[in-house]
Amino acid sequence: MSYSVGQVAGFAGVTVRTLHHYDEIGLLVPSERSHAGHRRYSDGDLDRLQQILFYRELGFPLDEVASLLDDPDTDPREHLRRQHELLTARITKLQEMAAAVETAMEAKKMGINLTPEEKFEVFGDHDPDQYAEEVERRWGDTDAYKESQRKAAAYTKEDWQRINDEFAAVHARMGDALARGLPADSEEAMDVAEEHRRFITRFHYDCSYEIHTCLGEMYVADERFTATYEAIRPGLAVYMRDAMLANAARNS
């Protein structure tokens, strides 16, 4: 039995465009074609797609996924065992984060102020006060810093959670563009970079294109920022920087 590209997209929760891209780069080439030349996927193709999506969910870049799946010395059962271990570790981490958020919600409900340690848990791997002293030392006399402090003082913990969720969504979209192999100067990547710049302006300070490109350079030059973006998607720090530079050039 075989399935159309539309059916497979529906089964897997991916776009037809993604399946076309996987075909074009040789990651998932459908086993059959209809008389009209349309892609037809077999059950074996669906098994491979499941493996691809497991690894993608775990943050592996497409070229590494291809190498893993096409290694003739690796038994398919080994892929499942490895993915099970990785997913179990992620589930444990997510459960810890969910517990931290539940603690924050309960504290807010009861009118209890969170300790710095508890606040750190709410924000996962990012504590918004972690670099406060350094930030003030470097930029404390700038208008951008003063504007950022003024806005931040008005935010509630719910506001911060919403802001972080929105910012994470921007980063996820940029990571998806990278995962699909789009150039950093593609329209889609530059559009996400522009969304990133406007987000900073909306919630923190007026982020000009000049400031935005400086931020992009810092994401690569400062290993702390680099580590943050690499944890989202390997290669994302440089990709973000390049997309931000391209977007600034587009709008110059």
C-alpha positions, 0 to 999 in steps of 0.5 A: 500500500502506498500513500500520497504526499498529502496523506503522509503530511497529514499522518506526520503533522508536517507540511507538504513543503517539508516532505518535498524538501526531504525528497530534494536533499535525498533524506526521504525519497519516496519509493514510488511515483504515480503514472502522473509522476506524483510522489507515493510513500510506502510503509517503509518510507513512513518508518524512515520518516518517523525516525527522521522526526524523532531525531529532528525533535531531539535537535539533530541537524538534517545532515546528521540525521541522514548520516545516522539513518544511512549508516550500514552498520547501525541496526534499526533497533539501535536507532529506537534504543538511542532515541528512547534514551534521549527522549526519556532524558528530555521527558525528565527535564520537561517534568522538572520544568513543569513542576517549577512552573506549577510552583510559580503559579501556586505562589502567585495564587497565594500572593507569595514572592518567589525567591531568586532560585524559584524565579530561575526555575520559572525561566528554565535555563535563563535567569533574567537577573543573571547578568544584571550587574554586567549589563548595567556596567556596560550599558547603564548610561544608555537610553536603551538601558533606561528604557528597558529598565522602565519597561521591565519594572512594570512587568508581572511574572505572568508578563515575563512568562508570556514574553519568554514564550513569545521570544522562544517562538521567534527562536523556534521559527528561526531554528526551523528555517535553519533546519529546512536548509534555508539560507540566512539571507532568504526572505523567510529567515530575514523576516524572522530576524525582523520579527526578532528586532521588533520584539526587542523594541516592543518589550525592551528598548528601541532596537535600531538595525545598527543595535540589532546587528551588534546583538547578532555579533554578540550572539557569536562572540559571547560564548554564553549567548552562543551556548543559549542558541546552540542549545535550541538548534546546533548552528543557530547562533551563527545563523541568527547573526547572519540573518540579522545582518542580512535583514539590516542590509535589506532595510538599509 
